[in-house]
Amino acid sequence: MRKILTPEPFANKSADAVVIGGGIIGVATAFWLSRAGLKTILVEMRDGLSTLTTTASIESFRAQFTEPAMAALALESIQVWENFAQVTGMEGYEIDLHHGGYLFLTTDEAAVADVRSTVDGYHKVGVTDSEFFSGEEVLKRWPWLSPEIKAAAYRAKDGWFSAHEVTQGFARAAAHAMFYLRTRATGIETDGKGVAAVLTDRGRIATRVVVNAAGPFAIEVARWVGLELPIYQMRRQRVFVAPHPKIPKEAPLVMDVDNDSYWRPETGGALLGWHDPEEQRSDPMENPQGDWDFPAMNLEKVARLSPFWMEVVEDLKQDDLSVYAGQYVHSPDDQPILGPVAGIPGFHLNCAYWPGVMLSAAAGRWTCDMITGRMDPKSNPLRFSRFAEGVTAAPGAFMRGRH
């Protein structure tokens, strides 16, 4: 991995492409640009790669989307996760991949038809191995769940991995890329030909291609070239629970679609999340913090369908719980925005993610292919112009975290 650990001023730097943002999205993009032979520089304002939004995820992936573009990105990315060592050329490299499955559950009888139609929607966009389960079928397979469950959607090949190992693997495999840490982008220069340079607090980098992969700060980066993105941020919190014998180690990722809570096993313990409906839209945050009372609320929510959590709670001490936070970014149709922007030659978007970790591999390749001409931007369903064209897809994914 080529990275600079000690910030020093530089002059006369140049690159074929500059990526702004060192989360998993930006690093995946830099990997594919490097693989295409482009001299690439990635700038990241923090001390390390994937230390803001990426690290605040529950590091999971699913193919269960009803939106065609989202399903396509997810399925392609899963192929990368399953063959990461071969894709990156790093023999034996491990990303701690687990096919634990994703299980969406409801106790609402009126929602059963919606779950069944959603599974049908998955099948229509190519996710043909998603299954519909009745409540009885759910309990037969996972007897520790609530008998109140009426229906479920399940895909066994969904799962989770180490986002840290994925990010570091992409960076190590990017032979033509340089990663500048503790380097804050401060502006973008343009001229009659379009993008001309990226300005940073360490110096100027001449380039004709910039990729905005700045996560929650993408709206600010876009404004440097006069572009207003129709996106917003929301804080989302996560909880880690220390190992406990009552937590099923072979459980899938369990999602309660009735109250927007979820959990999955992790190293004998678990990772939990909940989309608090009272959370408000927020400005981009460099150091989002979790609330002290969030773990208790989250545990109460997940216990509704996984009653064993009430037994776990009886044994928990404060030191057994850790809460952390990141930000989801939402576009009008809850899908990412990828590709070039008309009227701003050289400026490309790879932003507006609420499920960025799971889609990063394919999104980075799509972005690279549009830069190198392998993909026609007009055929890109996630182009920025889709909003003006009126060709957005109706959001259909469960648990989008949007309020």
Protein Blocks (a to p, Z undefined) as FASTA:
>chain_A
ZZdfbdcddehiacfbdcedjbfklmmmmmmmmmnopacddddfbfbehilmmmmpgoia
cfbdfbfklmmmmmmmmmmmmmmmmmnopghiaehiacebpadddfbfklmmmmmmmmmm
mmmnopambccddfklmmmmmmmbcfkbfbdcddfkgccddfklmmmmmmmmmmkbccde
hiacfbdcddfkopfbdcdfkbccddfbdcdfehjmmmmmmmmnopacdbdddddddddd
dddfklcfkbccdddfknopacddeehiacdddddfkbccddddfbdcddfklmmmmmmm
mmmmmmmlmmmmmmpcfklpccddddddddfkopacedjdehiahiacdehifklmlmmm
mmmmmmmmmmnopacfklmmkbfklmmnopaccdfbehklpZZ
